[in-house]
Amino acid sequence: MFVTTAGRTNQDMINKAIDIAANLEVPYLPRKKKSINQLQEKTNSDCLVIGKERFELFEKGSPLPFFFHPNSAMFRIKRLLSGEHDPFADAAQLSSGMTVLDCTMGLASDAIVASYLVGKEGHVTGIEGQKYLAYVVQEGLKDWDSGLPSMNEAMKRITVIHTTALDFLKNQPDETIDCVYFDPMFEETVLESDGIKGLGQFAIHDDLTEETIKEALRVAKFRVILKEHYKSQRFEKYSFQVNRRKTAKFHFGFIEKN
């Protein structure tokens, strides 16, 4: 991995890219009018491009970058503002002041909705196992302007942690997080709904194990939530109650602690 700037840049952006490279502990390479592909051929490496509008992750050999976008969160929050239902919100039963752990953050669309629902008194933590993906999403949550003040505030309140879900859960005391959430198919959902196919190049595709579910049940105070394909055997395997939706490709399941 290396960091560089967009083709059209200035000294401020160059300085910013240098600082980011130092923070990520990777090299900074000046563009010098070279294409991203030329720099990647030279280094045989992925890269993070620092632009004025957004950061972009490029896998070596792919012209399609990953960049932060709140995906479905915007229209979902608009629906909630107008009094409509959201399937995730219905399953999680979140209210002001609650704490949420999103173990499969991805583009953070569910984390954003959760942060909106728990408000200023609550808190949402998102887990991402891929270091550079975590960084791009973390920075995007700070800077993205949705045009909705309540959504912008919700994004800024989310804490992003680079680690694996299991490692994080193992280090938490019993019953300290109100709701623990898993969406092991988030990559597929994102690709279908927003076309940001660059995510699949960087996302870590860990399986959801019995140990991880056991740790989630230990840490959760009220509910563990699972989003899965309607044909998934995981709901039955791990004893989730399922909110089934007739026309949906995925359902939400939950295990109530109390």
C-alpha positions as CSV (number, residue, x, y, z in Angstrom):
1,M,0.0,0.0,0.0
2,F,1.1,3.6,-0.7
3,V,-0.5,7.0,-0.6
4,T,-0.6,9.5,-3.4
5,T,-2.7,12.5,-4.5
6,A,-5.3,13.0,-7.2
7,G,-4.0,14.2,-10.6
8,R,-5.0,17.8,-10.0
9,T,-3.7,18.8,-6.6
10,N,-2.1,21.6,-4.6
11,Q,0.5,21.8,-1.8
12,D,-2.1,21.6,0.9
13,M,-3.4,18.2,-0.5
14,I,0.2,17.0,-0.9
15,N,0.9,17.8,2.7
16,K,-2.3,16.1,3.8
17,A,-1.4,13.0,1.8
18,I,2.1,12.9,3.4
19,D,0.5,13.1,6.8
20,I,-1.9,10.4,6.1
21,A,0.8,8.1,4.8
22,A,2.8,8.7,8.0
23,N,-0.3,7.9,10.1
24,L,-1.0,4.7,8.1
25,E,2.7,3.8,8.2
26,V,3.0,3.4,4.4
27,P,5.0,5.2,1.8
28,Y,3.9,8.5,0.1
29,L,4.6,8.7,-3.6
30,P,4.3,12.0,-5.6
31,R,2.1,11.7,-8.8
32,K,4.6,13.6,-11.1
33,K,1.9,13.4,-13.8
34,K,1.9,9.6,-13.7
35,S,-1.3,7.6,-13.8
36,I,-2.4,5.5,-10.8
37,N,-1.8,2.4,-12.9
38,Q,1.8,3.5,-13.7
39,L,2.5,4.0,-10.0
40,Q,0.9,0.7,-9.1
41,E,2.9,-1.1,-11.8
42,K,6.1,0.3,-10.4
43,T,5.3,-0.6,-6.8
44,N,3.2,-3.7,-7.3
45,S,0.8,-2.4,-4.7
46,D,-2.6,-1.2,-3.9
47,C,-2.9,2.6,-3.2
48,L,-4.9,5.2,-1.4
49,V,-5.6,8.4,-3.5
50,I,-6.2,11.6,-1.5
51,G,-8.5,13.9,-3.5
52,K,-10.2,17.2,-2.6
53,E,-13.7,15.6,-2.6
54,R,-13.0,12.1,-1.3
55,F,-10.4,9.4,-0.6
56,E,-10.3,6.4,-3.0
57,L,-8.8,2.9,-2.5
58,F,-7.5,1.3,-5.7
59,E,-6.7,-2.4,-5.8
60,K,-3.6,-3.1,-8.0
61,G,-4.8,-3.8,-11.5
62,S,-8.4,-2.6,-11.0
63,P,-9.6,0.7,-12.5
64,L,-12.6,0.6,-10.0
65,P,-11.9,2.3,-6.7
66,F,-13.6,2.0,-3.3
67,F,-14.8,5.2,-1.8
68,F,-17.1,6.1,1.1
69,H,-20.8,6.6,0.4
70,P,-23.6,6.3,3.0
71,N,-25.4,4.0,0.6
72,S,-29.0,3.3,1.7
73,A,-28.7,5.2,5.0
74,M,-30.0,8.5,3.5
75,F,-33.3,7.3,2.2
76,R,-33.8,5.1,5.2
77,I,-33.4,8.0,7.6
78,K,-35.7,10.1,5.5
79,R,-38.3,7.3,5.8
80,L,-37.8,7.2,9.6
81,L,-38.2,11.0,9.7
82,S,-41.5,10.7,8.0
83,G,-42.7,8.0,10.4
84,E,-42.2,5.0,8.2
85,H,-40.7,1.6,9.3
86,D,-37.1,0.3,8.7
87,P,-36.6,-3.5,8.9
88,F,-33.3,-3.2,10.8
89,A,-34.8,-0.7,13.2
90,D,-37.8,-3.0,13.8
91,A,-35.5,-5.9,14.5
92,A,-33.1,-4.1,16.8
93,Q,-35.7,-2.1,18.7
94,L,-33.3,0.7,19.3
95,S,-34.1,3.8,21.3
96,S,-32.4,6.9,22.6
97,G,-29.4,6.3,24.8
98,M,-28.7,2.7,23.8
99,T,-25.3,1.3,22.7
100,V,-24.8,-0.6,19.5
101,L,-21.9,-2.7,18.2
102,D,-21.9,-3.2,14.4
103,C,-19.6,-6.2,13.9
104,T,-19.6,-6.0,10.1
105,M,-19.5,-2.3,9.3
106,G,-18.8,-2.2,5.6
107,L,-20.0,1.2,4.3
108,A,-21.7,1.8,7.7
109,S,-25.2,2.3,6.4
110,D,-26.8,0.3,9.3
111,A,-24.4,1.9,11.8
112,I,-25.6,5.3,10.6
113,V,-29.2,4.4,11.0
114,A,-28.4,2.9,14.4
115,S,-26.6,6.1,15.4
116,Y,-29.6,8.2,14.3
117,L,-31.9,6.1,16.4
118,V,-29.9,6.0,19.6
119,G,-29.2,9.8,19.4
120,K,-26.7,11.9,21.2
121,E,-27.2,10.0,24.5
122,G,-26.3,6.7,22.8
123,H,-23.3,5.4,20.9
124,V,-22.5,3.2,18.0
125,T,-19.2,1.4,17.4
126,G,-18.4,-0.1,14.0
127,I,-15.8,-2.9,13.5
128,E,-13.8,-3.3,10.3
129,G,-11.0,-5.8,10.0
130,Q,-9.4,-4.3,6.9
131,K,-7.1,-1.4,8.0
132,Y,-7.4,0.9,4.9
133,L,-11.1,0.3,4.4
134,A,-11.6,1.2,8.1
135,Y,-9.7,4.4,7.5
136,V,-11.6,5.5,4.4
137,V,-15.0,4.9,6.1
138,Q,-13.8,6.6,9.3
139,E,-12.8,9.7,7.4
140,G,-16.0,9.6,5.2
141,L,-18.2,9.5,8.2
142,K,-16.6,12.7,9.4
143,D,-16.7,14.6,6.2
144,W,-19.7,13.5,4.1
145,D,-22.5,16.1,3.8
146,S,-25.9,14.3,3.4
147,G,-27.9,17.5,3.4
148,L,-29.6,16.2,6.5
149,P,-28.2,17.7,9.7
150,S,-29.5,14.9,11.9
151,M,-27.8,12.3,9.6
152,N,-24.5,14.3,9.5
153,E,-24.5,14.4,13.3
154,A,-25.3,10.6,13.5
155,M,-22.3,9.8,11.2
156,K,-19.9,11.9,13.2
157,R,-20.9,10.1,16.4
158,I,-19.9,6.6,15.1
159,T,-16.6,5.2,16.4
160,V,-14.7,3.1,13.9
161,I,-12.3,0.4,15.2
162,H,-9.9,-1.6,13.1
163,T,-10.0,-5.1,14.5
164,T,-11.9,-8.3,14.0
165,A,-15.3,-8.8,15.6
166,L,-14.3,-11.8,17.6
167,D,-11.1,-10.1,19.0
168,F,-13.2,-7.1,20.0
169,L,-15.9,-9.1,21.6
170,K,-13.5,-11.2,23.6
171,N,-12.1,-8.1,25.2
172,Q,-15.6,-6.8,26.4
173,P,-17.1,-7.4,29.8
174,D,-20.4,-9.3,30.1
175,E,-23.6,-7.5,29.1
176,T,-22.0,-4.1,28.4
177,I,-23.4,-3.4,24.9
178,D,-27.2,-3.2,24.4
179,C,-27.3,-4.5,20.9
180,V,-24.7,-6.5,18.9
181,Y,-25.3,-6.7,15.1
182,F,-24.0,-8.9,12.3
183,D,-24.5,-8.5,8.6
184,P,-22.2,-11.2,7.1
185,M,-23.7,-10.5,3.6
186,F,-23.2,-6.8,3.7
187,E,-20.9,-6.9,0.6
188,E,-23.6,-8.5,-1.5
189,T,-26.1,-6.0,-0.3
190,V,-23.9,-3.0,-1.1
191,L,-23.1,-4.3,-4.6
192,E,-26.7,-4.7,-5.4
193,S,-28.0,-1.5,-4.0
194,D,-25.3,1.1,-4.9
195,G,-22.9,-0.4,-7.4
196,I,-19.8,0.4,-5.4
197,K,-18.1,-2.8,-6.5
198,G,-14.8,-1.6,-5.2
199,L,-15.8,-2.7,-1.7
200,G,-15.6,-6.3,-2.6
201,Q,-11.9,-6.0,-3.4
202,F,-10.9,-5.0,0.1
203,A,-13.6,-6.4,2.4
204,I,-12.6,-9.3,4.7
205,H,-15.0,-12.3,4.1
206,D,-14.8,-14.0,7.5
207,D,-17.4,-16.6,8.3
208,L,-19.8,-16.2,11.2
209,T,-18.7,-18.8,13.7
210,E,-20.3,-20.4,16.7
211,E,-17.6,-18.8,18.9
212,T,-18.4,-15.3,17.6
213,I,-22.1,-15.7,18.3
214,K,-21.4,-17.1,21.7
215,E,-19.2,-14.0,22.5
216,A,-21.9,-11.7,21.1
217,L,-24.5,-13.3,23.4
218,R,-22.2,-12.8,26.4
219,V,-21.5,-9.2,25.6
220,A,-25.0,-8.1,24.6
221,K,-27.3,-6.7,27.2
222,F,-30.6,-6.9,25.3
223,R,-30.4,-8.3,21.7
224,V,-28.1,-9.9,19.1
225,I,-29.3,-9.1,15.5
226,L,-28.5,-11.1,12.4
227,K,-29.2,-10.0,8.8
228,E,-29.1,-12.9,6.4
229,H,-30.4,-14.2,3.0
230,Y,-33.9,-15.7,3.3
231,K,-32.6,-19.1,2.5
232,S,-29.8,-19.0,5.2
233,Q,-29.5,-21.8,7.7
234,R,-27.8,-19.6,10.2
235,F,-31.1,-18.4,11.7
236,E,-32.1,-21.9,12.7
237,K,-28.5,-23.0,13.5
238,Y,-28.0,-20.2,16.1
239,S,-31.7,-20.1,17.3
240,F,-32.6,-16.7,16.0
241,Q,-36.2,-15.6,15.9
242,V,-36.9,-14.3,12.4
243,N,-38.8,-11.2,11.1
244,R,-39.7,-12.6,7.7
245,R,-40.7,-10.3,4.8
246,K,-42.5,-11.9,1.9
247,T,-40.8,-10.1,-1.0
248,A,-37.3,-9.5,0.5
249,K,-34.1,-11.3,-0.3
250,F,-32.9,-11.0,3.3
251,H,-34.5,-11.2,6.7
252,F,-33.5,-10.0,10.2
253,G,-33.3,-12.4,13.1
254,F,-32.8,-11.6,16.7
255,I,-32.0,-13.3,20.0
256,E,-33.6,-11.6,23.0
257,K,-31.4,-11.7,26.2
258,N,-34.1,-10.8,28.7
